[in-house]
């Protein structure tokens, strides 16, 4: 990439970290390991946005995508948490609910 289109030169490393953590948070969410990744994606993306604005380096879209994926993953984790609590409080048998859903 030439320095004429990207005066700061290169891509902000924190923006790359934000998109990687955002992408990692979605599959890890199935194994209950997504929460550290989505929080990290939001924090890294937020810092990267400020740095790209100051330095003129590339990676603004990567930072925004990392933030978006982190927020999406955070909402999905919250929804799964609420669903698990609701099933536990209701005393319903998860197997019977799953069988009714699959019919």
C-alpha positions as CSV (number, residue, x, y, z in Angstrom):
1,X,0.0,0.0,0.0
2,X,1.5,3.4,-0.9
3,X,1.9,6.1,1.6
4,X,-0.1,8.5,-0.6
5,X,-3.4,6.7,0.2
6,X,-2.4,5.8,3.8
7,X,-0.1,8.5,5.2
8,X,0.5,6.8,8.5
9,X,1.6,3.7,6.8
10,X,0.3,0.2,7.5
11,X,-2.6,-1.1,9.5
12,X,-3.1,-0.4,13.2
13,X,-2.1,-3.6,15.0
14,X,-4.8,-3.2,17.7
15,X,-7.4,-3.1,14.9
16,X,-6.2,-6.5,13.7
17,X,-6.4,-7.7,17.3
18,X,-9.9,-6.4,17.6
19,X,-11.2,-8.2,14.5
20,X,-9.4,-11.5,15.5
21,X,-10.9,-11.4,19.0
22,X,-14.3,-10.5,17.6
23,X,-14.1,-13.5,15.2
24,X,-12.8,-15.8,17.9
25,X,-15.6,-14.8,20.3
26,X,-18.4,-16.2,18.2
27,X,-17.3,-19.9,18.0
28,X,-15.9,-19.8,21.5
29,X,-19.3,-18.6,22.8
30,X,-20.6,-22.1,22.2
31,X,-18.1,-23.4,24.7
32,X,-18.6,-20.6,27.3
33,X,-15.2,-19.1,26.5
34,X,-16.4,-16.2,24.4
35,X,-16.8,-13.5,27.1
36,X,-13.2,-12.6,27.4
37,X,-12.8,-12.4,23.7
38,X,-15.8,-10.2,23.1
39,X,-14.8,-7.8,25.8
40,X,-11.3,-7.7,24.5
41,X,-12.6,-7.1,21.0
42,X,-14.6,-4.1,22.1
43,X,-11.7,-2.6,24.1
44,X,-9.1,-3.1,21.4
45,X,-11.4,-1.8,18.7
46,X,-12.2,1.3,20.7
47,X,-8.5,2.0,21.3
48,X,-7.7,1.3,17.7
49,X,-10.4,3.7,16.5
50,X,-8.7,6.5,18.4
51,X,-5.2,5.6,17.2
52,X,-6.3,5.4,13.5
53,X,-7.9,8.8,13.8
54,X,-4.8,10.3,15.4
55,X,-2.1,8.7,13.2
56,X,-3.9,8.3,9.9
57,X,-3.0,4.6,9.8
58,X,-5.4,2.1,8.2
59,X,-7.6,-0.4,10.1
60,X,-10.6,1.8,11.0
61,X,-13.0,-0.6,9.4
62,X,-11.3,-3.6,11.1
63,X,-11.7,-1.9,14.4
64,X,-15.3,-1.1,13.8
65,X,-16.0,-4.7,12.7
66,X,-14.2,-6.0,15.8
67,X,-16.4,-3.8,18.0
68,X,-19.5,-4.9,16.2
69,X,-18.7,-8.6,16.5
70,X,-17.8,-8.1,20.2
71,X,-21.1,-6.5,20.9
72,X,-23.0,-9.1,18.9
73,X,-21.2,-11.9,20.8
74,X,-21.9,-10.1,24.1
75,X,-25.6,-9.9,23.4
76,X,-25.7,-13.6,22.4
77,X,-23.9,-14.6,25.6
78,X,-26.4,-12.6,27.6
79,X,-29.3,-14.2,25.8
80,X,-27.9,-17.7,26.4
81,X,-27.4,-16.8,30.1
82,X,-31.0,-15.6,30.4
83,X,-32.3,-18.7,28.6
84,X,-30.3,-21.1,30.9
85,X,-31.6,-19.2,34.0
86,X,-35.2,-19.3,32.8
87,X,-35.0,-23.0,32.1
88,X,-33.5,-23.6,35.6
89,X,-36.1,-21.5,37.3
90,X,-39.0,-23.1,35.4
91,X,-38.0,-26.6,36.4
92,X,-38.5,-27.7,32.8
93,X,-36.7,-30.7,31.5
94,X,-34.3,-29.5,28.7
95,X,-34.5,-32.8,26.9
96,X,-38.3,-32.5,26.5
97,X,-38.1,-28.9,25.4
98,X,-35.5,-29.9,22.8
99,X,-37.7,-32.8,21.5
100,X,-40.7,-30.5,21.2
101,X,-38.6,-27.9,19.3
102,X,-37.2,-30.5,16.9
103,X,-40.7,-31.9,16.0
